[in-house]
Amino acid sequence: MKNNLKRITIVFIILLLSLGVSFAKDAKKEKKILYYRNPMNPAITSPTFMKDSMGMDYIPVYEEEAETDTGISKEAVVKIKESQQELIGIKTEPAITRPLMRMIRTVAKIAFDPELYKAQTEFIQANRTNLAASLAQSAEIKERLDALILAAGLKLKLLGLSDSQIEELKQASASDRGLLISDTLSPYVWAYLTIYEYDLGSVNVGDDVVLQAIAYPGEEFEGKIVAIDPVLEMNSRSVRARVQVNNPEGKLKPNMYGDAFIHIDLGQQLAVPREAVLDTGLRKLVYVQLGKGEFKAKEVKLGEEAVAVADGAERKFYPVKIGLEENEIVVTTGNFLIDSQSQLSGGMSALWGGATEIKQEEEQPAHRH
């Protein structure tokens, strides 16, 4: 392990020295300076030489470096020879549109809910009595029973049942035994999940759930969210979701605990691998391969981290909202070394700029080019 770290350190030093020599040679040539740029924030420039608040020299930008033949500012471009790319181990892949999914992990408890069982029984009996009363044509009794049914239905709703579940109970002959016991007579059990307030906007009735019980390591039980409680619990800032979980062998028992994974379908979106993103805290950068050994940093606006299946395995991606186009080639390995070289050449840098860019934002720029 120590030998590998030494090799990586030596390679990194050789790379920086070799690239530094090339820049030193260019500096010896007589060039016309257009302006000077802040070393930590390329957007801040000055027509004259100066130092930033940390005492670092502003970097000169020369006339022939201002633009390439493609119109891209050379100050933002890092050029690395192919042999050096191999030494660094640079890897790339295209940013493409792919089906994304978000995974929410939470705690699950197999239901043992005598209160709900009793409330279901009361609702079923009230509906049966109401049917009998309607045949007797007693308006007064019918009115009282309607009020009883309304109250029993509201109680069921507060206990977490959806409108469709309450409607189904009107035709049921008995309460759900899965609320009390687990056996092969019932092919499913109910699981209660904790959904925190910050995830509420993503979770919906009908979402697929995979449950892993502590009692059965390595096994998975599939289910679906059937209802979400209408009232938020004040102390935990969460609501309870009711999930019907397949349990044909009766393995899941009331009051068992486990982990639940909710799969949220995010649809088709342009995305980049998580490892391609350099996060400064205030902004996110990716390095794009331009060809001919050139790389350019691009600031991007991203959505929440998501999961997608790529090359037969689940990988983590970020949906891209702004900053990249379909099929642009992004660097996934070696981007930290490219970022280091960008700092040496005075370009946009995440590694070095992130720590000071808050302070730089507070500075009054001498000039913005």
C-alpha positions as CSV (number, residue, x, y, z in Angstrom):
1,M,0.0,0.0,0.0
2,K,2.8,2.4,1.0
3,N,4.7,1.6,-2.2
4,N,1.6,2.4,-4.3
5,L,1.2,5.7,-2.6
6,K,4.9,6.5,-3.2
7,R,4.5,5.7,-6.9
8,I,1.4,7.8,-7.3
9,T,3.2,10.7,-5.5
10,I,6.2,10.4,-7.8
11,V,4.1,10.3,-10.9
12,F,2.1,13.4,-9.8
13,I,5.3,15.3,-9.1
14,I,6.9,14.3,-12.4
15,L,3.7,15.4,-14.3
16,L,3.5,18.8,-12.6
17,L,7.2,19.4,-13.1
18,S,7.1,18.5,-16.8
19,L,4.0,20.6,-17.4
20,G,5.6,23.4,-15.3
21,V,8.7,23.4,-17.6
22,S,6.5,23.9,-20.7
23,F,4.8,26.9,-19.1
24,A,8.2,28.3,-18.0
25,K,9.4,28.1,-21.6
26,D,6.3,30.0,-22.8
27,A,6.8,32.7,-20.2
28,K,10.3,33.5,-21.6
29,K,8.8,34.5,-24.9
30,E,7.8,38.1,-25.3
31,K,4.1,38.4,-25.3
32,K,1.6,41.1,-25.0
33,I,-0.4,41.0,-21.7
34,L,-4.1,41.8,-22.1
35,Y,-5.0,41.7,-18.5
36,Y,-4.4,40.0,-15.2
37,R,-6.7,37.4,-13.6
38,N,-7.4,36.5,-10.0
39,P,-5.7,33.1,-9.3
40,M,-8.7,31.8,-7.4
41,N,-11.6,33.3,-9.3
42,P,-11.0,33.6,-13.1
43,A,-14.0,35.9,-13.4
44,I,-12.2,38.6,-11.5
45,T,-9.6,40.5,-13.6
46,S,-7.5,43.6,-13.5
47,P,-5.9,45.7,-16.2
48,T,-2.8,46.1,-14.1
49,F,-0.8,43.7,-11.9
50,M,-2.0,43.3,-8.4
51,K,-2.3,40.8,-5.5
52,D,-5.4,39.3,-4.0
53,S,-6.5,39.5,-0.4
54,M,-4.3,36.4,0.4
55,G,-1.2,38.0,-1.1
56,M,-1.2,35.8,-4.3
57,D,-0.2,37.4,-7.6
58,Y,-2.8,37.9,-10.3
59,I,-2.0,35.8,-13.3
60,P,-1.2,37.5,-16.7
61,V,-3.3,36.6,-19.7
62,Y,-1.5,37.0,-23.0
63,E,-3.0,38.1,-26.3
64,E,-2.4,34.8,-28.2
65,E,-3.9,32.9,-25.2
66,A,-7.1,34.8,-25.1
67,E,-8.9,32.7,-27.7
68,T,-8.4,29.5,-29.7
69,D,-9.6,28.9,-33.2
70,T,-12.8,27.4,-31.7
71,G,-13.5,30.6,-29.8
72,I,-12.9,28.9,-26.4
73,S,-10.9,30.9,-23.9
74,K,-7.5,29.3,-23.6
75,E,-7.2,30.4,-20.0
76,A,-9.9,27.8,-19.2
77,V,-8.3,25.0,-21.3
78,V,-5.8,22.5,-19.9
79,K,-3.7,20.7,-22.5
80,I,-2.2,17.4,-21.6
81,K,-0.2,15.2,-23.9
82,E,-1.5,11.7,-24.7
83,S,1.5,10.1,-23.0
84,Q,0.8,12.1,-19.8
85,Q,-2.9,11.1,-20.0
86,E,-1.9,7.5,-19.9
87,L,0.4,8.2,-17.0
88,I,-2.3,9.9,-15.0
89,G,-4.8,7.2,-16.0
90,I,-7.5,9.5,-17.4
91,K,-10.8,7.9,-18.2
92,T,-13.8,9.4,-19.8
93,E,-17.4,8.6,-20.8
94,P,-20.2,10.5,-22.6
95,A,-22.9,12.4,-20.7
96,I,-26.1,10.7,-22.1
97,T,-29.8,10.6,-21.3
98,R,-30.6,7.5,-19.2
99,P,-33.4,6.2,-17.0
100,L,-32.7,7.5,-13.4
101,M,-34.0,6.3,-10.1
102,R,-33.7,7.6,-6.6
103,M,-33.4,5.2,-3.7
104,I,-34.8,6.2,-0.3
105,R,-33.7,4.1,2.7
106,T,-35.8,4.0,5.8
107,V,-36.8,1.8,8.7
108,A,-39.7,-0.7,8.5
109,K,-41.8,-2.5,11.1
110,I,-44.1,-5.3,10.4
111,A,-47.5,-4.3,11.6
112,F,-49.2,-5.5,14.8
113,D,-52.1,-3.2,14.9
114,P,-55.1,-4.3,17.0
115,E,-56.5,-0.7,17.0
116,L,-56.8,-0.7,13.2
117,Y,-58.2,-4.2,13.2
118,K,-60.9,-3.1,15.7
119,A,-61.6,0.0,13.7
120,Q,-62.1,-2.1,10.5
121,T,-64.5,-4.4,12.4
122,E,-66.6,-1.5,13.6
123,F,-66.7,0.0,10.0
124,I,-67.7,-3.4,8.5
125,Q,-70.4,-4.0,11.1
126,A,-71.8,-0.5,10.7
127,N,-72.2,-1.0,7.0
128,R,-73.9,-4.3,7.4
129,T,-76.4,-2.8,10.0
130,N,-77.0,0.1,7.6
131,L,-77.9,-2.3,4.8
132,A,-80.4,-4.1,7.1
133,A,-81.9,-0.8,8.3
134,S,-82.4,0.4,4.7
135,L,-84.5,-2.7,4.1
136,A,-86.7,-1.9,7.1
137,Q,-87.2,1.6,5.7
138,S,-86.5,3.4,9.0
139,A,-85.3,6.9,8.2
140,E,-84.3,7.8,11.7
141,I,-82.2,4.7,12.2
142,K,-80.7,5.1,8.7
143,E,-79.6,8.7,9.5
144,R,-77.9,7.6,12.7
145,L,-76.1,4.7,11.0
146,D,-74.9,7.0,8.2
147,A,-73.3,9.2,10.8
148,L,-71.7,6.2,12.5
149,I,-70.3,5.0,9.2
150,L,-69.0,8.5,8.5
151,A,-67.2,8.6,11.9
152,A,-65.8,5.1,11.5
153,G,-64.5,5.9,8.0
154,L,-62.8,9.1,9.3
155,K,-61.2,7.0,12.1
156,L,-59.8,4.6,9.5
157,K,-58.4,7.5,7.5
158,L,-56.6,8.9,10.5
159,L,-55.2,5.5,11.2
160,G,-53.6,5.5,7.7
161,L,-56.0,3.8,5.3
162,S,-56.6,5.4,1.9
163,D,-60.0,6.3,0.4
164,S,-59.9,3.3,-1.9
165,Q,-59.1,0.9,1.0
166,I,-62.0,2.3,3.0
167,E,-64.3,1.8,0.0
168,E,-63.2,-1.8,-0.4
169,L,-63.9,-2.5,3.3
170,K,-67.6,-1.8,2.6
171,Q,-67.7,-5.1,0.7
172,A,-65.5,-7.0,3.1
173,S,-66.8,-9.8,5.3
174,A,-64.0,-9.6,8.0
175,S,-61.1,-7.4,9.1
176,D,-57.6,-7.9,7.7
177,R,-56.0,-10.7,9.7
178,G,-52.6,-9.6,8.4
179,L,-52.8,-6.8,11.0
180,L,-52.5,-9.3,13.8
181,I,-50.9,-12.5,12.8
182,S,-48.6,-13.9,10.0
183,D,-49.2,-17.3,8.5
184,T,-49.6,-19.1,5.2
185,L,-53.3,-18.3,5.2
186,S,-52.5,-14.7,4.3
187,P,-50.0,-14.2,1.4
188,Y,-49.0,-10.8,2.6
189,V,-48.3,-8.7,5.7
190,W,-48.5,-4.9,6.3
191,A,-45.3,-3.0,7.0
192,Y,-45.2,0.6,8.4
193,L,-42.4,2.8,7.0
194,T,-41.2,6.1,8.4
195,I,-41.1,8.8,5.7
196,Y,-39.4,12.0,6.8
197,E,-40.7,15.4,5.9
198,Y,-37.8,16.2,3.4
199,D,-38.6,13.0,1.4
200,L,-42.4,13.5,1.3
201,G,-42.3,15.3,-2.1
202,S,-40.7,12.3,-3.7
203,V,-42.8,9.4,-2.2
204,N,-46.2,8.5,-3.6
205,V,-48.8,5.8,-3.3
206,G,-47.9,3.0,-5.7
207,D,-44.1,3.3,-5.3
208,D,-42.2,-0.1,-5.2
209,V,-40.5,-1.1,-2.0
210,V,-37.9,-3.7,-1.2
211,L,-37.8,-4.8,2.5
212,Q,-34.9,-6.6,4.2
213,A,-35.6,-8.2,7.5
214,I,-33.0,-8.5,10.2
215,A,-34.1,-12.1,10.8
216,Y,-33.3,-13.1,7.2
217,P,-30.0,-11.7,6.0
218,G,-29.6,-11.6,2.2
219,E,-33.4,-12.1,1.6
220,E,-35.6,-9.5,0.0
221,F,-39.4,-9.0,0.3
222,E,-41.2,-7.0,-2.4
223,G,-44.1,-4.6,-1.7
224,K,-45.9,-1.5,-2.7
225,I,-47.0,1.6,-0.9
226,V,-50.7,1.5,-0.5
227,A,-51.4,4.5,1.7
228,I,-49.6,7.4,3.4
229,D,-50.8,8.9,6.7
230,P,-52.5,12.3,6.3
231,V,-51.0,13.8,9.5
232,L,-47.4,14.6,10.2
233,E,-45.9,13.5,13.5
234,M,-44.6,16.6,15.1
235,N,-41.6,15.3,17.1
236,S,-40.0,13.1,14.4
237,R,-41.2,15.4,11.5
238,S,-42.3,12.2,9.6
239,V,-45.4,10.4,8.4
240,R,-46.1,6.7,8.3
241,A,-46.5,4.8,5.0
242,R,-48.4,1.5,4.8
243,V,-46.9,-1.1,2.5
244,Q,-48.4,-4.4,1.5
245,V,-45.5,-6.8,1.5
246,N,-45.5,-10.3,-0.2
247,N,-45.1,-12.9,2.5
248,P,-46.3,-16.3,1.0
249,E,-44.2,-18.4,3.4
250,G,-45.2,-16.5,6.5
251,K,-41.6,-15.6,7.4
252,L,-42.3,-12.0,8.3
253,K,-43.9,-11.7,11.8
254,P,-45.7,-8.9,13.5
255,N,-43.3,-6.4,15.2
256,M,-40.2,-7.5,13.2
257,Y,-37.9,-4.7,12.2
258,G,-36.0,-4.2,8.9
259,D,-34.7,-1.8,6.3
260,A,-36.9,-0.6,3.5
261,F,-35.7,0.8,0.1
262,I,-38.2,2.9,-1.8
263,H,-37.6,3.1,-5.6
264,I,-38.5,6.4,-7.1
265,D,-38.7,6.5,-10.9
266,L,-37.2,9.9,-12.1
267,G,-37.6,9.2,-15.8
268,Q,-35.2,9.8,-18.6
269,Q,-32.7,12.5,-17.9
270,L,-29.3,13.7,-19.1
271,A,-26.8,12.5,-16.5
272,V,-23.1,12.3,-15.6
273,P,-21.4,9.8,-13.3
274,R,-20.9,11.0,-9.7
275,E,-17.1,10.6,-9.9
276,A,-17.0,13.1,-12.8
277,V,-18.2,15.9,-10.5
278,L,-15.9,18.2,-8.5
279,D,-17.9,19.9,-5.7
280,T,-16.4,23.1,-4.3
281,G,-19.3,23.6,-1.9
282,L,-20.6,26.7,-3.8
283,R,-20.4,25.3,-7.3
284,K,-20.0,22.0,-9.2
285,L,-17.5,21.5,-12.0
286,V,-16.9,18.7,-14.6
287,Y,-14.0,18.5,-17.0
288,V,-15.0,18.0,-20.7
289,Q,-12.6,16.5,-23.3
290,L,-12.3,18.8,-26.3
291,G,-10.0,16.7,-28.3
292,K,-6.3,17.1,-29.3
293,G,-5.3,16.6,-25.6
294,E,-7.4,19.6,-24.4
295,F,-9.8,19.6,-21.4
296,K,-12.1,22.4,-20.2
297,A,-13.8,22.9,-16.9
298,K,-17.5,23.5,-17.1
299,E,-19.7,24.7,-14.2
300,V,-22.9,22.6,-14.1
301,K,-26.2,22.7,-12.2
302,L,-27.2,19.3,-11.0
303,G,-30.2,17.5,-9.5
304,E,-30.2,15.2,-6.5
305,E,-28.0,12.1,-6.7
306,A,-29.7,9.2,-8.4
307,V,-29.1,5.6,-9.4
308,A,-29.0,4.0,-12.8
309,V,-28.1,0.6,-14.3
310,A,-25.0,0.9,-16.4
311,D,-22.9,-2.0,-17.8
312,G,-25.1,-4.4,-15.8
313,A,-24.6,-2.8,-12.4
314,E,-26.1,0.0,-10.4
315,R,-24.1,3.2,-10.4
316,K,-24.6,6.6,-9.0
317,F,-25.3,9.6,-11.3
318,Y,-26.3,13.2,-11.1
319,P,-29.0,14.5,-13.4
320,V,-27.7,17.6,-15.3
321,K,-30.1,20.6,-15.4
322,I,-27.7,23.2,-16.9
323,G,-24.2,23.2,-18.3
324,L,-23.7,20.1,-20.6
325,E,-25.1,18.9,-23.9
326,E,-25.9,15.3,-24.9
327,N,-22.8,13.2,-25.7
328,E,-20.2,15.6,-24.4
329,I,-17.3,13.6,-23.1
330,V,-16.6,14.1,-19.4
331,V,-13.6,13.0,-17.3
332,T,-14.4,10.4,-14.7
333,T,-10.9,9.4,-13.5
334,G,-7.9,11.8,-13.3
335,N,-10.1,14.9,-13.0
336,F,-8.4,15.9,-9.7
337,L,-5.0,16.0,-11.5
338,I,-6.4,17.9,-14.4
339,D,-7.9,20.4,-11.9
340,S,-4.5,20.8,-10.3
341,Q,-3.0,21.6,-13.7
342,S,-5.8,24.0,-14.3
343,Q,-4.7,25.9,-11.2
344,L,-1.1,26.0,-12.4
345,S,-2.1,27.4,-15.7
346,G,-4.5,29.9,-14.1
347,G,-7.8,28.3,-15.2
348,M,-11.0,27.6,-13.4
349,S,-10.1,25.2,-10.5
350,A,-12.3,23.4,-8.0
351,L,-9.5,21.9,-5.8
352,W,-7.8,25.2,-5.1
353,G,-10.6,27.7,-5.7
354,G,-13.2,26.1,-3.5
355,A,-11.6,27.0,-0.2
356,T,-11.4,30.7,-0.9
357,E,-14.1,31.5,-3.4
358,I,-16.5,32.6,-0.6
359,K,-14.0,35.3,0.4
360,Q,-13.4,36.1,-3.3
361,E,-17.1,36.7,-3.8
362,E,-16.9,39.3,-1.1
363,E,-14.1,41.2,-2.8
364,Q,-14.8,44.2,-4.9
365,P,-13.3,43.2,-8.3
366,A,-11.0,45.8,-10.0
367,H,-12.4,44.9,-13.4
368,R,-14.5,42.1,-14.9
369,H,-13.3,41.0,-18.3
